[in-house]
């Protein structure tokens, strides 16, 4: 029985890590489940790539490494099983079998449909970042190219590794070429929309949360990996600008708004539907997912108007974490993780870094101030998420 409990806790830990939860939350969840199963002295140490678990100071230590990232429907199932274990509704053997079955859950949608969900996401992000008709159309066209690359990358691991650079380059070439033909203005924000799915927003904010919580090794590792992803995307956009012949003046981070506030609402709805399909959110989660996105976008916009991007990021992070926690406590409410992560698409911490790095590469004199502002916004979002999560947990 002790061996089964340890195996269960290892399986639970790697499943939580594969779902994208911070290491300190995973360690706490493993210890709580251990106590519920009659092992109150559980010790655990998690990293982004694996977890160590022991049932006591004098017991042997087991290790399990993290597998591929879980889809949202799989992450939701893991959270349901965790709740059942804490409530005493599952024994260790049955829970272990259920957790292992999560890995084998078939996708609910065809792979081609999942890839095509990038189109509404790109259009939605464009309507939020650069609300013009030309921007939305150009972003959607570029997203079709990115979706094609995503499908091709499934057949070769080398292409999967190069996807950030290739996708940013392809999308950038199409958008910047449209700008050269005077089909749209201020193309940098538009070029970002079709590659938003590749931005490490949740990764960076999770890393900041871990650093703030004292998990410095895990947090630093995530931040370093996120920074590399941002640099790869930035290099792809910068290379596309050079190939097409876009100058520094045209790469300025300028926001145009021809459609007004309704465009933002439409953008949020499109992002929600796109994320729901692309990340295979659990059935019934779409209305709650849209609610969290709308609340986050509204609060963030109000904060930006009152005090700029830093305040907007902070209050947006608070709203996202707190609203997800409240919805999770409703009868038959969806798992918190499945509706919380999509809010990062609107907080967009990673997009600030891509814009900043691309500007800095094109013109160092104008990019540095934007990089500083991006770092401040990322920190503000991470702190907001911590505050919102803490308040939500305190109300349980």
N, C-alpha and C positions, 0 to 999 in steps of 0.2 A: 504493500500500500504506500509506504513512504516514497518508493521509487516512482510509482505512478503519479503521485502528487508532484514530485519534482519535475517529471517529464511534462506534466500538464502546465506547470508554471513556466517552464522553458518555452513550450509551444505558445502559450498565451503571450509571453513577453515578446517573442519575435513577430507574432501576428500584430500586436499593438505597434511595434516599431515599423513594420511594413505598412501599417495604416497611416504613418506620419506623426505619431504622437511624440512629444518631447520625452527624453530619457528619464527625467525625474518623475514625470507622471506615470511612465511605464513601471518604474521601480516601485512607486507607491501602490499602483494597482496590483502588482504581483504580490506584494506583502499583504494587502488587504484580502486578496483571494486566498492566500496561504492561511491566514488566520481563520477565515471562514471554513476552511477544510480541516481545521484542527492542527495547524502548524504555525503557532504564533511567533516562532523565532526565525522566520524566513529572512534570509539576507540575499539581496540582489544588487547587481552592478550592471547597468546597461550602457551600451555605446550605440551610435547610429547603425552599426553593422552587426551587433550581436549582444547577447546577455548572459551573465553568469548568475546562477541560482544555487543556494544552499539552504537546507531546511534548518540549519542551526550552526553554532560556532564549531562544533566537533564533527559535523556531518561533511560528507564529500561534496565537492562543487561540480555542477554540470554546466556545460556551455552549449549554446545553440546560435547559429549564424542566421542573419536575416535573409530571406529570399526576395523574389521580385515584389515590387510595390503592389499593394492590394487595390482593387477597384473599390468604389464607394459602397457598392452593395455587399462586397466581402467585408469591408471595414464595419459596416452596419451589423452584419451577422456576428462579428467578433465582439462588438459592444453588447449585443443582446446576450451572448453567452456569458460575458463578464457579469452582467447584471443578474443573470440566473444563478451563477455560482455564488455571488454575494448574498443572494436571497435564500440560498440553501435548496434551490430547486433542481440542481444537478449534482451527481456524484462525480468523482474525479475520472473514472474510467469512461463514462459516457461523454463527459465534457471533452476529454482528450480526443475521442473519436470524432466528435462534432467539429473541433478546431482543425483537425487534419483534413476533414472533408471540405472546409472552407476553401482551401487551396485548389480543390478540384471543381469548385462551382463553375459551371459553364457560363460564358457571357450571355447576357440577356439579349443583346443586339449584335447584328452582323458587324464585322470589322470595318467594312466599307462605310456603313452608316455612322459608326463611331468617328471615323476620320472626317466625314462630311459635316459632322457637327461643329467642326472648326469654322465653317462659314458663318452661321449665326453668331458665334462667339466673336469673330473678327468684326462683323458689322456692329455688334453691340459695343465692343470696346472702342471702335472708331467713333460711334455716336456719343460716347462718354468723353473721350479724349479730344476729339476734333469733330464737333457736331455739324458737319456739312454733308450734302448729298454726294458730292464728288469723293469725299473722303471715305464714306461708307461703301460706295461702289468699288473704289480702288482697293480697299482693304478686303472686300469679299472676293474680288478676282485674285488677289495675291494669296488669300487663304486657300483657294482651290489648288494652287501650286504647292503650298505647304502640306495640304492633305495628301496630295500625290506622293510627295517625298516621304511622308509618314508611312504610307502603305508600302512603298518600295523598301524603306529601312527595315521593315519586318523580316526581310529575306536575307539581310546581311548585317552582322553586328558592327562591322566597320562603318557602315553608313549610319547606324544608330548613334555611334559615338560622334560622328561628324554632323548629325542633324542640326544642332544649333547654328553652326556656321553656314551650312548649305541653305537652310530655311531662311535665315536672315538675309543671306546674299540674294537668293531668288526673289523673295518678297521685296527687298530693297530695290533691286533692279527694275521690277515692274512698277513700283510706286514712283521711284525717282524718274523713270522714263516718262511716266504720265505727267510728272511735274515739268520736265523739259519740254513737253508738247503743250504746256499751258493748260492742261486739263484739270489741275488742282494746284493749290498754293500750300506753302508750309508743309512739305511732305513728311517731315521726320516723325511726327506723332502718328500720321497715317501708316507709315511703314512699321510702326511698332504693333499696331492692332493685330495683324495676321500671325505674329509670332508671340503674342501674349501667352499662349498656352505653354510656351517654353520658358517663360520667366520664372525664376526661383523665388517668387514672393513668399510663399508659405515656408520654404526652406530657410530663407534669411530670417524671417520673423521667429520661426521655431528656434533657430540658433540663438537669436537674441534672448528669447525667453529662457533658454537653457543657461546661457551665461549669467543672466540676472538671478536665476535660481541657484547658482553655484556649480552647475555642471559645465565647468569651463572647457574640458577636453572635448566633449560632444558638441558644445556650442561653437567652439573655435573651428572644429572640423566642418560643421555645416556652413558656417560663414565663409570659410575658405572655398568650399565647393561651390557655394552660391556665387561668390565673387568670380570664380573661373567661368561659370555659366554666363554671367553678365558680360564678361570680357569676350567670350566667344561670340555672343550675339552682337555685341558692339562692333567687333572686328568684321563680322559679316555685313552689317549695315555700312560701315565705313568703306569696306572694299567695294560694295555696290555703288556707293556714292562716287568713288574714284573712277570706276569703270564707266558709269553713265555720264560723269562729268558735272556732278553737282558741287557747287562751291560752298564755302563756309557760311555765307550769308543765307543761303537757301536751307541750311541745316539748323537754323535757329529754332529754339524751342518755343514756337509761337502757337497760341491757341486761337482758332477761328470759331465763331459761333453764328451760324446762319439759321439754325432751327429752334433755338430757345430751349426751355426746360423740358418740353415734351420729348425732345430728342434723348435727353438723359434717361427719362422713364422708359422709353422704347429700348434704349441701349441696355438698361438693367434687365428688362424682360428677355431680350435676345441672349444676353450673357447667361441668364439663369437656365433657359431652355437648352442652350448649347452645352453648358457644363453638365446639366442633368443627363444628357445623352452621351457626351464624350467620356465622362467619368463613371457612367453606369450607376448613378445614384439609386438607392432602393426605391421600389414602387411606393407611391403615395407621398414621397418626400418633396415633389416639385412645388406645391403651394407653400410649404414651410421654407424651402430653399429661397423662393422668390421673396417671401416676407423678410427673411434675414438680409437678403441683398438690398431690398428697398429701404429698410431701416438703416442699414449701414451707409448706403449712398446718400440718404437724406441727412443723416447726422454729420457725415463727413463734409458734405457740401456746406451745411450751416457753419461748421467749425472753420472751414476754409474762408468763408466770407467774413467771419468774426476775427480770426487771428492768423490766417494764412495756412499753408500746407502742413506745418508742424502740428498746430492745434487740430486741424482737420484729421490728420492721421491718428492723433491720440484719441479723440472722441469717437472716431470711426472704429478704432480697435476696441474701445470699451463697448460700443453698441453691438458690434459683431459677436464678441464673446458672450456678453450678457444675454442678448436676445436668443442666441443658440442654446444657452443653458436653460432659459425659461421655457422655450419650446420643447426641449428635451424632457421637461418635467410634466408636460401635459399628458393626459391619458392617451395612450397609443402614439405619443409623440415620437418622431424619428430620432435616431441616435445623434447626439450632439456633434460628433466629429463629421458626419456626413453633410450637415447643413452649415457647419462653421467654416470649413476650408474654402468653399467657393467665394466667401466674402473677401478673400484675399485678391480676387480678380478685380475688385473695385478699389480696395486699398492700394493696390499696385505699387508696392514698395520696389519691386524689381524693375519696373518700367522707368522709374526715376533714375535708376542707375544706368540703364541702357541709354537713355536720352543724354545723361550727363557724360558718360564715357564717349559717346559718339561725338558730342559737341567738343569735348576736350581734345579728341583726336583731330578734329577738323580745325579747331582754333583754340589753342591753350589759354588765351587771354580771357575768353568768355566762358570756358567750360568749368574752371575751377570753382567759381562761386556756386554753380549748379550742383557740382559734386558734393560740396559742403552741405547744401540744402537737402540733397538726397539722403545723406547719412543722418542728418537730424530728423528727417521725416521717418526713416526706417526705425530709429531708436524710439521715436514717439509712438509709432504703431505698435512696436513690441511692448512698450510700457502700458499702452492702452489695453492690449490683449490680456496682459497680466492682471490689470485692475478689474477689467470686466469679468474675467474668469474667476478671480477671487471673490468678487461680489456675488456672482452667480452661485459659487460653491457655498458661500456663507448663508445663502437663503434656502439651502436644501433642508 
